[in-house]
Structure formats: C-alpha cells, structure tokens
C-alpha cells in the first residue's frame, strides 16, 4: 500500500488552500512544493476501504501521515469560569490562543499535516462537583464544529480528554466514593461524546486520555486526599480505565462498534509503557487499536532552555533506541501514534538543531510506520498566517505529507528513512571534537557532576548516561577518569553562560561504576560552590538507579527515602539523604567543585 494515498488529490487541495485569505502566498514562500500524488485505482480503493472501515490500525497509520496538535486551545482550563456562568467555549482563548477558524485548519493541511489532534477539557462544560456529568451542549457543538473543519480538509482527527484540571487524581483518592465517582464521570463523559459523534466518519478517532493514566492518577489538584495508589496499582488502574473506555465506546454501536481508538500509554512515556506491567485492553473489533505515547527526550532540550543544542552520537542513539522499543506493540498489530513531540521554540525562532532533531525523529517514524503529531501552540505554525514560519522546517513537514510521499512504496520509504538515520549518526560521530571532555566509553568509568539549575536555564549531563556533549553550550567541565581506589576532583564552570540560579537537581555520577567497580563507595571530602566550602545538610550515600551508573545524589527532590542499595564507606546510613545541597533559589551558581574518595568494599 502507498503511504501517500489520499481520497482527494492533495495537490488540488493545496493549490486551493493557498489562495485563501490569511493563508495566502506566504505558504508557498516557506514550504516548498509537494510531489504530485499518484492518481490510480488504488486511491478509489482507499476511499472505499475508509468508508467501509476494512483497514487495520497499522494500515491506517500509513494514511494518517504527519500530524499536528491544536494545542492550548480547547483544553485551556477554565472550569471555575463555567461554574460562575461563563460560556464554556470562551475558554478556547484562555491560554492566549486565537479563536479557531476553518482557514487555520485548511492551512495546516496545506502545510503538510494530514492528521489533527484536538485536546479537550470537557469539564469546562460540566458541573461535576454536584455529580452532574452532563456536558454543556455549547461545548460539544464547538468541538464538533472544529472536527468538521478538519474532516472537510480531508484530515484524520483525534479527540481526547486532556488533563482537564487533573480531575483524574480522583482515581487515587482515599475515598471509595470518590474513586467510584471518577469512573462514573469518565464513563458518562465518553458516553456523551460517543453518542454525539457516533455517525461521524471513521477518520475520527477517540483517545482514552492524555498523560494522566499512570502516576498522575495520584494527583492532588482536585482530589486532595489522592496519592493512595502504589505504582503497581497505577498500572492496574490504567488497564482498568482503558478497558472501560474500549468497552463503553463499542457498546454505543453504529460506527463506534469498530471505530479506531487510541489507547493512552503509561504516563505516555515510552519506557514506562514498554514495561511488562502495561497491558493493552481487549477489544471486540479486530485490529482497530492504536497506542499513544509522547516524545520530549531530552526534556532539557525539548521542553526548557537548559540545553540549547542537540545532535551528539549518544543523543542520536537514545532517540533511535527509544523509538525502536515501540515495535513491541506494532509486532502485536497495534498502530503507534506519537501524540505529542516538539522542540519548544526559543522565542520566535526554533532552537539550534531543531531541524536535525525533527529529521531523525521523522525518519524513525517512517521506518517503523508511526504517526507523529507535532505539539504546537501557535508557535511554529502561526495561526494568524496559516503557515509554518520557518522555511527549512516548513519544507521538512511538507515533504513528509501524504501527497509528497505518495509515489513511494513502503519499502522505498523505509529504505530512505534507514539511510537518513545511518547518515545522521555517522555525521554526528564525524563532527565530535575534543574540547577537554573525556569521551564516553563502555570500557571506562568517568566521574562528573550532573547539574540542572533551579531556574532551568543551565544543565550539564543530567541523567545516568554520561554524555559530555549533553550540556548548555559554554559550560566547562573537569571530569575525572576513574582507575580504581583513590581521590578525585571534578568541577563545573558556569561563569560564561550568564547567571544560572539555584539547583533543581544535582548528583555526582560515575559512568559504568557499578559494572567496573561493584560495591565501591564515594565519600565527599570537599564540596565548593563559587570557590567557597559548602557545608552539606545531610550525609551523602552511594547508590545506583540503573545498576550501571554509580550515583551520589546532591539535590534530588524526587527521592524522599533512602533506597535499599544505599551504601556508605563507614556502613552507617543514619542521617543519609538525597538532598544535601541546599541552595537558595536566587543564589548565583558560577562554579562547583567536588573532591571525593572512591573506596573498594
């Protein structure tokens, strides 16, 4: 089957869309020209297959192409406003987004996006505190209107319940009544949505949740007594909610009996979803389920300002490895939709290396037949202009559209993708330079300071994977090659990158320490900040998260109890803590230096 097969000729659609006011000629200036789609009997067969819904999720993945989110729009949260009498549709602009128009959606299609994801906060039109789960028809009408824009533009459409004030924490409540109310509300919500859209095209897909199925079932934003579920119980509840979602949609009949459904992964995190504790729900319809995960790795580059470059060999390896993990599900017949991915904008411009990040990411999606959905909130795709505002990225997305790839077979698309992945990794290895850092190797142990500033503007090699290129450019590191027992010094110089403040996370790491030097301990002899000795507020301990990297947490606010593998040189864990570096949130951090003793057991 051709990936670029579409029901209407995309070239004709693009030409007409470019003539619309608001989407005008600017699009042709930035996005290039799509390849002419193939007119063939197969297109007619695809129209018929879509209408009769004879395709599987894996087959439809090829038709959904490249997608985009209508971010920060229908999910903008103003439940309190509704309770005080506001029209529930007024929240559409509550987070700074413009009122959605048909021209904006047509412009997305013309820019090379063939699927639209519409995140929705349904409690913006619901008085659920009074156990009234009726969705205000004005909110349903408005979502239906936007769905219609996308379907008219010949796009696939995804609708979910998105964060929604985090009412999902009710599932982790200490009260059985609250937990039961959560499931009652969830089922009532989807019953109304399913009924409203039951006769809509099979190109409309329902998504069970956003990122809430998993740890966030313990959120306390609304349910203040939440937090009762263990991790295993969160996995079990995730399966239960997804199973109820599938059963409920199927029970409403009509096209919902075999409509494509998108099942939220655990935290929509790839690693946590690939855990054997995560189970896809059973389904009475054959081959109609997709799995949803998100991709913002590394977060310091994708989500905040700390990392301003991307493209080291280890970063390529990480992206390729994580995305390949999802073949666990495609091998079982499930489609994969990356419901969100993005490198958030640096002001009005993309961050450096966004182009190579996106190119390698989309190559992986082509290789494994995943559906990528760009997260965008009127940034890269400017809704007032109905176009991608960066020429290079505009061409990248248009070149991945259905019409642009319609002349290629599945084999050609996969071959091109694999070639691009291989060449990108080779180029990354070629441009590696020695700037004084010790290169990463599986055969050596290297000590370094992991650091994330409290204002999230600076970072150096955060995480158990040692990669000295994974940093805010301008940071100078003195790392240490570990050769056995002895005393070592490591440091970070942040004086050339402005004025990072405080500490959000920090640890002393030793790559391959658990493998090459099992059972060894780290004792901190000297800890200096800005040239002055800093008194630690607790006793550091040695441990490991991944059984490979040895770690001493200096400030890790997510670790509130001493782990089972914790060890110290003197064998005494009294006073041991993962939070021993107390830095004021406005304290400027110019340099950090640690001298430590590495001791055999």
C-alpha positions as CSV (number, residue, x, y, z in Angstrom):
1,X,0.0,0.0,0.0
2,X,1.2,3.5,-0.8
3,X,1.8,5.8,2.2
4,X,0.7,8.8,0.2
5,X,-2.7,7.5,-0.9
6,X,-5.4,10.1,-0.2
7,X,-9.1,10.2,-1.1
8,X,-8.8,13.5,-2.9
9,X,-5.8,14.8,-4.9
10,X,-3.8,16.7,-2.4
11,X,-2.2,18.9,-5.0
12,X,-5.5,20.3,-6.0
13,X,-6.4,20.9,-2.3
14,X,-3.1,22.6,-1.6
15,X,-3.5,24.9,-4.6
16,X,-6.9,26.0,-3.5
17,X,-5.9,26.4,0.2
18,X,-3.0,28.7,-0.7
19,X,-5.5,31.1,-2.3
20,X,-7.5,31.6,0.9
21,X,-7.2,34.9,2.7
22,X,-5.0,34.5,5.8
23,X,-3.2,31.5,4.3
24,X,-2.2,33.4,1.1
25,X,1.0,33.3,-0.7
26,X,3.2,33.2,2.4
27,X,2.8,29.4,2.5
28,X,4.4,28.9,-0.9
29,X,7.4,31.1,0.2
30,X,8.3,28.7,3.0
31,X,7.1,25.2,2.5
32,X,8.2,24.2,-1.0
33,X,6.1,22.2,-3.3
34,X,4.6,18.8,-2.6
35,X,5.2,15.9,-5.0
36,X,2.3,15.2,-7.3
37,X,0.2,12.5,-5.8
38,X,-0.4,9.3,-7.8
39,X,-3.8,9.1,-9.5
40,X,-4.7,5.4,-9.6
41,X,-7.3,2.8,-8.9
42,X,-5.7,2.3,-5.5
43,X,-7.0,5.8,-4.4
44,X,-10.5,4.7,-5.2
45,X,-9.9,1.5,-3.2
46,X,-8.7,3.6,-0.3
47,X,-11.8,5.7,-0.3
48,X,-13.9,2.6,-0.3
49,X,-11.7,1.0,2.4
50,X,-12.0,4.0,4.6
51,X,-15.8,4.2,4.2
52,X,-16.2,0.5,4.9
53,X,-13.5,0.5,7.6
54,X,-11.8,-2.6,6.2
55,X,-8.3,-1.4,7.1
56,X,-6.3,-2.2,10.3
57,X,-4.6,0.4,12.6
58,X,-1.2,-0.5,11.0
59,X,-2.6,0.2,7.5
60,X,-4.3,3.4,8.5
61,X,-1.0,4.6,10.1
62,X,0.3,4.9,6.5
63,X,-2.6,7.2,5.6
64,X,-2.5,9.4,8.7
65,X,0.9,10.7,7.7
66,X,2.2,13.7,9.5
67,X,0.1,15.3,12.2
68,X,-0.2,18.4,14.4
69,X,-2.0,19.4,17.7
70,X,-4.4,22.3,18.1
71,X,-2.5,23.0,21.4
72,X,-3.6,25.1,24.3
73,X,-7.0,25.7,22.8
74,X,-9.9,23.5,23.6
75,X,-8.1,22.1,26.6
76,X,-7.4,25.6,28.1
77,X,-8.8,25.1,31.6
78,X,-11.5,27.5,33.0
79,X,-13.8,25.2,34.9
80,X,-14.2,27.9,37.6
81,X,-15.3,30.3,34.9
82,X,-18.0,27.9,33.8
83,X,-19.3,27.4,37.3
84,X,-19.6,31.2,37.6
85,X,-21.7,31.4,34.5
86,X,-19.3,31.8,31.5
87,X,-20.0,30.3,28.2
88,X,-17.9,27.1,28.2
89,X,-16.5,27.9,24.7
90,X,-14.9,31.1,26.0
91,X,-12.0,29.2,27.5
92,X,-10.8,28.5,23.9
93,X,-8.7,31.6,24.1
94,X,-8.0,31.5,27.9
95,X,-4.4,30.4,27.3
96,X,-3.6,33.0,24.7
97,X,-4.7,31.1,21.5
98,X,-6.8,32.7,18.8
99,X,-10.4,31.6,18.0
100,X,-10.0,28.6,15.7
101,X,-11.2,29.1,12.1
102,X,-11.6,26.9,9.1
103,X,-8.8,28.7,7.3
104,X,-6.4,27.8,10.1
105,X,-7.2,24.1,9.8
106,X,-7.0,24.3,6.0
107,X,-3.6,25.9,6.3
108,X,-2.4,23.0,8.5
109,X,-3.4,20.6,5.8
110,X,-1.7,22.7,3.2
111,X,1.5,22.8,5.3
112,X,1.7,19.0,5.1
113,X,-0.2,17.9,8.2
114,X,-2.7,15.1,7.4
115,X,-4.0,14.5,11.0
116,X,-5.3,16.9,13.6
117,X,-5.3,16.2,17.3
118,X,-7.8,18.3,19.3
119,X,-7.1,18.2,23.1
120,X,-10.3,19.0,25.0
121,X,-11.1,19.8,28.7
122,X,-14.6,18.5,28.9
123,X,-15.2,19.6,32.5
124,X,-15.1,23.2,31.1
125,X,-18.7,22.5,30.4
126,X,-19.6,20.2,33.3
127,X,-20.7,20.7,36.9
128,X,-19.2,17.5,38.2
129,X,-18.8,18.6,41.8
130,X,-22.6,18.3,42.1
131,X,-22.4,14.8,40.5
132,X,-23.9,16.3,37.3
133,X,-21.8,14.9,34.5
134,X,-23.8,16.4,31.6
135,X,-21.5,18.2,29.1
136,X,-22.8,21.6,28.1
137,X,-24.1,21.2,24.5
138,X,-22.4,24.5,23.6
139,X,-19.0,22.9,24.3
140,X,-20.0,19.8,22.3
141,X,-21.2,22.0,19.4
142,X,-17.9,23.9,19.3
143,X,-15.7,20.8,19.3
144,X,-18.0,19.3,16.7
145,X,-17.5,22.4,14.5
146,X,-13.7,22.1,14.7
147,X,-13.8,18.4,14.0
148,X,-15.9,19.3,10.9
149,X,-13.2,21.7,9.7
150,X,-10.6,19.0,9.8
151,X,-12.7,16.3,8.2
152,X,-13.7,18.7,5.5
153,X,-10.0,19.3,4.9
154,X,-9.6,15.6,4.4
155,X,-7.7,15.1,7.6
156,X,-7.9,12.4,10.2
157,X,-9.0,13.8,13.6
158,X,-8.2,12.7,17.2
159,X,-10.3,13.9,20.2
160,X,-9.4,13.2,23.8
161,X,-9.9,14.3,27.4
162,X,-6.8,16.3,28.1
163,X,-5.5,17.0,31.7
164,X,-8.8,18.8,32.5
165,X,-7.7,20.3,35.7
166,X,-6.3,16.8,36.7
167,X,-9.6,15.5,38.0
168,X,-8.0,12.1,37.2
169,X,-6.5,12.2,40.7
170,X,-9.9,11.2,41.9
171,X,-8.9,7.6,40.9
172,X,-6.2,7.7,43.6
173,X,-8.4,9.1,46.3
174,X,-8.5,7.5,49.8
175,X,-12.3,7.6,49.5
176,X,-14.0,4.7,47.7
177,X,-16.9,7.0,46.9
178,X,-14.6,9.5,45.1
179,X,-13.0,6.7,43.2
180,X,-16.4,5.4,42.1
181,X,-17.4,8.9,41.1
182,X,-14.3,9.2,38.9
183,X,-15.2,6.1,36.9
184,X,-18.9,7.2,36.7
185,X,-17.8,10.6,35.4
186,X,-15.4,9.1,32.9
187,X,-17.9,6.7,31.5
188,X,-20.7,9.4,31.4
189,X,-18.3,11.8,29.6
190,X,-17.4,9.3,26.9
191,X,-21.0,8.1,26.5
192,X,-22.0,11.6,25.6
193,X,-19.0,12.1,23.2
194,X,-19.6,8.7,21.6
195,X,-23.3,9.5,21.1
196,X,-22.6,12.9,19.6
197,X,-20.0,11.6,17.1
198,X,-21.3,8.1,16.6
199,X,-22.2,8.6,13.0
200,X,-19.1,10.5,12.1
201,X,-16.5,9.3,9.6
202,X,-14.1,6.5,10.6
203,X,-11.4,9.2,10.2
204,X,-12.4,10.5,13.6
205,X,-10.5,8.7,16.4
206,X,-11.3,8.8,20.2
207,X,-8.3,8.9,22.6
208,X,-8.8,7.5,26.1
209,X,-6.7,10.1,27.9
210,X,-3.6,12.3,27.6
211,X,-0.7,11.8,30.0
212,X,-2.9,11.2,33.1
213,X,-3.0,7.4,33.1
214,X,-0.2,6.4,35.3
215,X,1.5,8.3,38.1
216,X,-0.9,11.2,37.7
217,X,-3.8,9.1,39.0
218,X,-2.4,10.2,42.3
219,X,-2.6,13.9,41.5
220,X,-4.0,16.1,44.3
221,X,-5.1,19.2,42.2
222,X,-8.7,18.3,42.7
223,X,-8.8,15.2,44.9
224,X,-6.8,16.5,47.9
225,X,-6.8,13.0,49.6
226,X,-5.3,11.4,46.5
227,X,-2.0,9.5,46.4
228,X,-3.1,6.1,47.7
229,X,-2.1,4.0,44.6
230,X,1.2,2.2,44.5
231,X,3.0,2.0,41.2
232,X,1.7,-1.5,40.5
233,X,-1.8,-0.3,41.3
234,X,-1.4,2.7,39.0
235,X,-0.6,0.2,36.2
236,X,-3.7,-1.9,37.2
237,X,-5.9,1.2,37.2
238,X,-4.5,2.3,33.9
239,X,-5.5,-1.0,32.4
240,X,-9.0,-0.8,34.0
241,X,-9.7,2.7,32.7
242,X,-8.5,1.9,29.2
243,X,-10.6,-1.3,29.2
244,X,-13.7,0.5,30.3
245,X,-13.1,3.1,27.6
246,X,-13.0,0.4,24.9
247,X,-16.0,-1.5,26.2
248,X,-18.0,1.7,26.5
249,X,-17.3,3.0,23.1
250,X,-18.0,-0.3,21.5
251,X,-21.3,-0.6,23.4
252,X,-22.7,2.5,21.8
253,X,-22.9,0.8,18.4
254,X,-23.0,2.2,14.9
255,X,-19.6,3.3,13.7
256,X,-18.3,3.2,17.2
257,X,-18.6,-0.6,17.2
258,X,-15.4,-0.7,15.1
259,X,-14.1,2.9,15.2
260,X,-10.3,3.3,15.6
261,X,-9.4,4.0,19.3
262,X,-6.2,5.5,20.7
263,X,-5.2,4.0,24.0
264,X,-3.0,6.1,26.3
265,X,0.2,4.6,27.4
266,X,1.5,4.7,31.0
267,X,2.4,8.4,31.5
268,X,2.5,8.3,27.7
269,X,6.2,7.5,28.4
270,X,7.9,5.1,26.1
271,X,10.0,3.2,28.7
272,X,7.2,3.0,31.3
273,X,4.7,1.9,28.6
274,X,7.1,-0.8,27.4
275,X,7.2,-2.2,30.9
276,X,5.5,-5.6,31.0
277,X,3.1,-4.3,33.6
278,X,1.4,-2.2,30.9
279,X,-1.3,-4.1,29.1
280,X,-3.4,-3.1,26.1
281,X,-7.1,-3.6,26.6
282,X,-9.1,-6.4,24.9
283,X,-11.3,-5.3,22.0
284,X,-14.2,-6.9,20.2
285,X,-13.1,-5.2,17.0
286,X,-10.1,-6.7,15.2
287,X,-7.1,-4.5,14.5
288,X,-8.7,-1.2,15.5
289,X,-6.5,-0.1,18.4
290,X,-3.6,2.4,18.4
291,X,-1.2,3.1,21.3
292,X,-0.4,6.7,22.3
293,X,3.0,7.8,23.7
294,X,4.7,11.2,23.7
295,X,8.3,12.2,22.9
296,X,10.1,15.1,24.6
297,X,13.5,13.5,25.2
298,X,15.8,15.0,26.4
299,X,13.4,17.3,28.3
300,X,16.2,19.8,29.0
301,X,16.4,20.4,25.2
302,X,12.8,19.8,24.1
303,X,10.9,21.4,27.0
304,X,13.1,24.1,28.6
305,X,16.0,26.4,27.9
306,X,18.7,24.4,29.7
307,X,20.1,22.6,26.7
308,X,20.5,24.8,23.6
309,X,22.0,22.2,21.2
310,X,21.2,18.6,20.2
311,X,22.9,16.0,18.0
312,X,25.7,14.1,19.8
313,X,26.1,10.4,18.9
314,X,24.6,9.4,22.2
315,X,21.6,11.6,21.7
316,X,21.0,10.1,18.3
317,X,21.4,6.6,19.8
318,X,19.0,7.5,22.6
319,X,16.3,8.7,20.2
320,X,16.8,5.7,17.9
321,X,16.7,3.2,20.8
322,X,13.6,4.6,22.4
323,X,11.6,4.7,19.2
324,X,12.6,1.2,18.2
325,X,11.3,0.0,21.6
326,X,7.7,0.6,20.4
327,X,8.0,-2.2,17.8
328,X,7.0,-4.3,20.8
329,X,3.4,-3.1,20.0
330,X,3.5,-2.9,16.2
331,X,4.7,-6.5,16.2
332,X,1.4,-7.3,18.0
333,X,-0.7,-5.5,15.4
334,X,-1.2,-2.2,17.2
335,X,-0.7,1.1,15.5
336,X,1.5,3.7,17.2
337,X,0.6,7.4,17.4
338,X,3.2,9.7,18.9
339,X,0.5,12.0,20.2
340,X,3.0,14.8,21.0
341,X,6.5,15.7,20.2
342,X,8.3,19.0,19.9
343,X,11.3,21.1,20.5
344,X,9.8,24.1,22.1
345,X,10.6,27.4,20.4
346,X,13.3,29.8,21.6
347,X,11.3,33.0,21.5
348,X,10.1,33.4,17.9
349,X,12.8,31.1,16.4
350,X,13.4,27.4,16.6
351,X,16.3,26.3,18.8
352,X,19.5,25.4,17.2
353,X,19.5,21.8,15.8
354,X,15.7,21.6,15.8
355,X,15.9,20.6,12.1
356,X,18.2,17.6,12.7
357,X,16.2,16.5,15.8
358,X,12.9,16.6,13.8
359,X,14.5,15.0,10.7
360,X,15.9,12.0,12.6
361,X,12.6,11.7,14.6
362,X,10.5,11.6,11.5
363,X,12.9,9.2,9.8
364,X,12.3,6.8,12.7
365,X,8.5,7.3,12.3
366,X,8.8,6.5,8.6
367,X,11.0,3.4,9.3
368,X,8.6,1.9,11.9
369,X,5.3,3.3,10.5
370,X,4.4,5.5,13.4
371,X,2.2,8.6,13.2
372,X,3.9,11.7,14.5
373,X,1.8,14.6,16.0
374,X,3.7,17.9,16.4
375,X,2.8,19.7,19.6
376,X,2.3,23.4,18.6
377,X,0.6,26.3,20.3
378,X,0.6,29.0,17.7
379,X,4.4,29.0,17.6
380,X,6.0,27.1,14.6
381,X,2.6,27.0,12.8
382,X,1.4,30.7,13.1
383,X,-2.4,30.6,13.1
384,X,-2.8,34.2,12.1
385,X,-0.7,33.5,8.9
386,X,-1.8,29.9,8.4
387,X,1.7,28.7,7.8
388,X,4.9,27.3,9.2
389,X,7.0,30.4,9.8
390,X,10.4,28.7,9.4
391,X,11.3,28.0,5.8
392,X,13.5,24.9,6.5
393,X,11.1,23.2,8.8
394,X,8.2,24.1,6.6
395,X,9.8,22.2,3.8
396,X,10.6,19.3,6.1
397,X,6.9,18.9,7.1
398,X,5.5,19.3,3.6
399,X,8.0,16.7,2.3
400,X,6.6,14.2,4.8
401,X,2.9,14.8,3.8
402,X,0.9,12.0,2.2
403,X,0.8,13.7,-1.2
404,X,4.6,14.2,-1.1
405,X,5.3,10.5,-0.4
406,X,2.5,9.1,-2.5
407,X,4.8,8.0,-5.3
408,X,6.9,5.9,-2.9
409,X,6.3,2.3,-1.9
410,X,6.5,1.3,1.8
411,X,9.9,-0.3,1.0
412,X,11.3,2.8,-0.5
413,X,10.1,5.0,2.4
414,X,11.7,2.6,4.9
415,X,14.9,2.4,2.9
416,X,15.1,6.2,2.7
417,X,14.4,6.5,6.4
418,X,17.1,4.0,7.4
419,X,19.6,5.7,5.1
420,X,18.9,9.0,6.7
421,X,19.2,7.6,10.2
422,X,22.6,6.0,9.4
423,X,24.0,9.0,7.7
424,X,22.9,11.3,10.5
425,X,24.6,9.2,13.1
426,X,27.8,8.9,11.0
427,X,27.8,12.7,10.6
428,X,27.4,13.1,14.4
429,X,30.4,10.9,15.0
430,X,32.4,12.9,12.4
431,X,31.8,16.2,14.0
432,X,32.7,15.2,17.5
433,X,35.5,17.4,18.8
434,X,37.7,17.1,21.8
435,X,37.1,20.2,24.0
436,X,38.8,18.7,27.0
437,X,35.9,16.3,28.0
438,X,36.7,12.7,28.5
439,X,34.8,10.8,25.8
440,X,32.2,8.3,26.8
441,X,33.1,4.6,26.5
442,X,31.7,1.3,27.8
443,X,35.2,0.3,28.9
444,X,35.9,3.3,31.2
445,X,34.4,4.9,34.3
446,X,34.2,8.6,34.3
447,X,33.1,10.9,37.2
448,X,31.2,14.1,36.5
449,X,28.7,16.5,38.2
450,X,25.1,16.3,36.9
451,X,23.6,19.7,37.2
452,X,20.2,21.4,36.5
453,X,19.9,25.0,37.6
454,X,16.9,26.0,39.7
455,X,15.8,28.4,37.1
456,X,16.1,25.7,34.4
457,X,18.4,27.8,32.2
458,X,21.6,25.7,32.5
459,X,22.3,21.9,32.6
460,X,25.2,19.6,32.3
461,X,24.8,15.9,31.5
462,X,21.7,15.2,33.7
463,X,20.9,11.5,34.0
464,X,22.7,8.3,34.3
465,X,24.0,8.3,30.8
466,X,27.4,10.0,30.6
467,X,27.5,12.3,27.5
468,X,29.7,15.4,27.9
469,X,28.1,17.0,24.9
470,X,24.7,17.0,26.6
471,X,25.0,20.4,28.1
472,X,24.3,24.1,27.9
473,X,27.0,25.4,25.5
474,X,29.6,27.4,27.3
475,X,29.7,25.2,30.4
476,X,33.3,24.0,31.1
477,X,33.6,20.7,32.9
478,X,36.6,19.0,34.5
479,X,35.6,15.3,34.7
480,X,37.8,12.5,36.1
481,X,38.8,9.2,34.6
482,X,38.3,6.6,37.4
483,X,41.1,4.0,37.5
484,X,40.4,2.4,40.9
485,X,40.6,3.4,44.5
486,X,41.8,7.0,45.1
487,X,40.9,10.6,45.5
488,X,39.5,12.6,42.5
489,X,38.3,16.1,41.8
490,X,35.5,17.1,39.3
491,X,34.2,20.5,38.6
492,X,31.8,22.7,36.5
493,X,32.5,26.3,35.4
494,X,29.3,28.1,34.5
495,X,30.7,31.6,34.5
496,X,30.4,32.1,30.7
497,X,26.7,31.3,30.4
498,X,25.1,34.1,32.3
499,X,23.8,33.8,35.8
500,X,22.1,30.4,36.5
501,X,20.5,30.3,39.8
502,X,19.9,27.6,42.4
503,X,19.7,23.9,41.9
504,X,16.7,21.9,40.7
505,X,18.8,18.7,40.5
506,X,22.4,17.6,41.0
507,X,24.4,14.4,41.6
508,X,27.9,13.1,41.3
509,X,27.9,10.3,38.7
510,X,30.4,7.6,37.8
511,X,29.7,6.0,34.4
512,X,29.9,2.2,34.4
513,X,30.8,2.4,38.1
514,X,28.5,-0.5,39.1
515,X,29.9,-2.7,36.4
516,X,33.7,-1.9,36.6
517,X,33.8,-1.2,40.4
518,X,30.8,-3.0,42.0
519,X,30.2,-2.2,45.7
520,X,32.6,0.8,45.7
521,X,31.6,3.8,47.8
522,X,32.0,7.6,47.3
523,X,32.9,9.8,50.2
524,X,32.8,13.5,49.6
525,X,35.8,15.2,51.1
526,X,35.3,18.8,49.8
527,X,32.3,20.5,48.3
528,X,32.8,24.0,47.0
529,X,30.4,26.4,45.4
530,X,31.7,29.7,43.9
531,X,35.1,28.9,45.4
532,X,33.9,28.6,49.0
533,X,33.5,25.4,51.0
534,X,29.8,24.5,51.3
535,X,28.5,22.6,54.3
536,X,26.3,19.7,53.4
537,X,23.0,19.5,55.2
538,X,22.9,15.7,55.4
539,X,25.0,12.6,54.8
540,X,25.6,11.7,51.2
541,X,25.2,8.0,50.2
542,X,26.2,5.9,47.2
543,X,23.6,4.1,45.1
544,X,22.5,3.4,41.6
545,X,19.3,3.8,39.7
546,X,20.1,1.8,36.6
547,X,22.6,-0.8,38.1
548,X,25.2,0.7,35.8
549,X,26.0,4.3,36.8
550,X,27.1,4.9,40.4
551,X,25.5,8.0,41.8
552,X,25.6,10.2,44.8
553,X,22.6,12.5,44.9
554,X,23.4,16.0,46.0
555,X,19.9,17.5,45.5
556,X,17.2,15.2,44.3
557,X,13.8,16.3,45.4
558,X,12.1,13.3,44.0
559,X,13.9,10.9,46.3
560,X,12.5,11.1,49.8
561,X,13.7,7.8,51.3
562,X,17.0,6.0,51.3
563,X,17.0,3.3,48.7
564,X,17.7,-0.4,49.5
565,X,21.0,-0.4,47.7
566,X,22.3,2.7,49.5
567,X,25.8,2.3,51.0
568,X,28.5,4.4,52.7
569,X,32.2,3.8,53.4
570,X,31.6,3.5,57.2
571,X,28.4,1.4,56.8
572,X,26.3,3.9,58.7
573,X,23.2,5.3,56.9
574,X,22.0,7.4,59.8
575,X,21.2,10.9,58.5
576,X,21.6,9.8,54.9
577,X,19.8,12.0,52.4
578,X,19.4,12.6,48.7
579,X,19.0,16.4,49.5
580,X,22.3,17.6,50.9
581,X,23.0,20.7,48.8
582,X,20.7,23.4,49.9
583,X,20.9,26.4,47.5
584,X,18.7,29.4,47.6
585,X,16.5,29.8,44.5
586,X,18.2,33.2,43.7
587,X,21.8,32.1,44.6
588,X,24.0,32.5,41.5
589,X,26.0,29.4,40.7
590,X,29.2,30.2,38.9
591,X,31.2,27.1,39.7
592,X,31.0,23.9,41.6
593,X,33.9,21.7,42.7
594,X,33.9,18.3,44.4
595,X,36.8,16.3,45.7
596,X,35.9,12.7,46.7
597,X,37.4,9.4,47.8
598,X,36.5,6.3,45.9
599,X,36.8,3.2,48.1
600,X,36.6,-0.5,47.5
601,X,34.1,-2.5,49.6
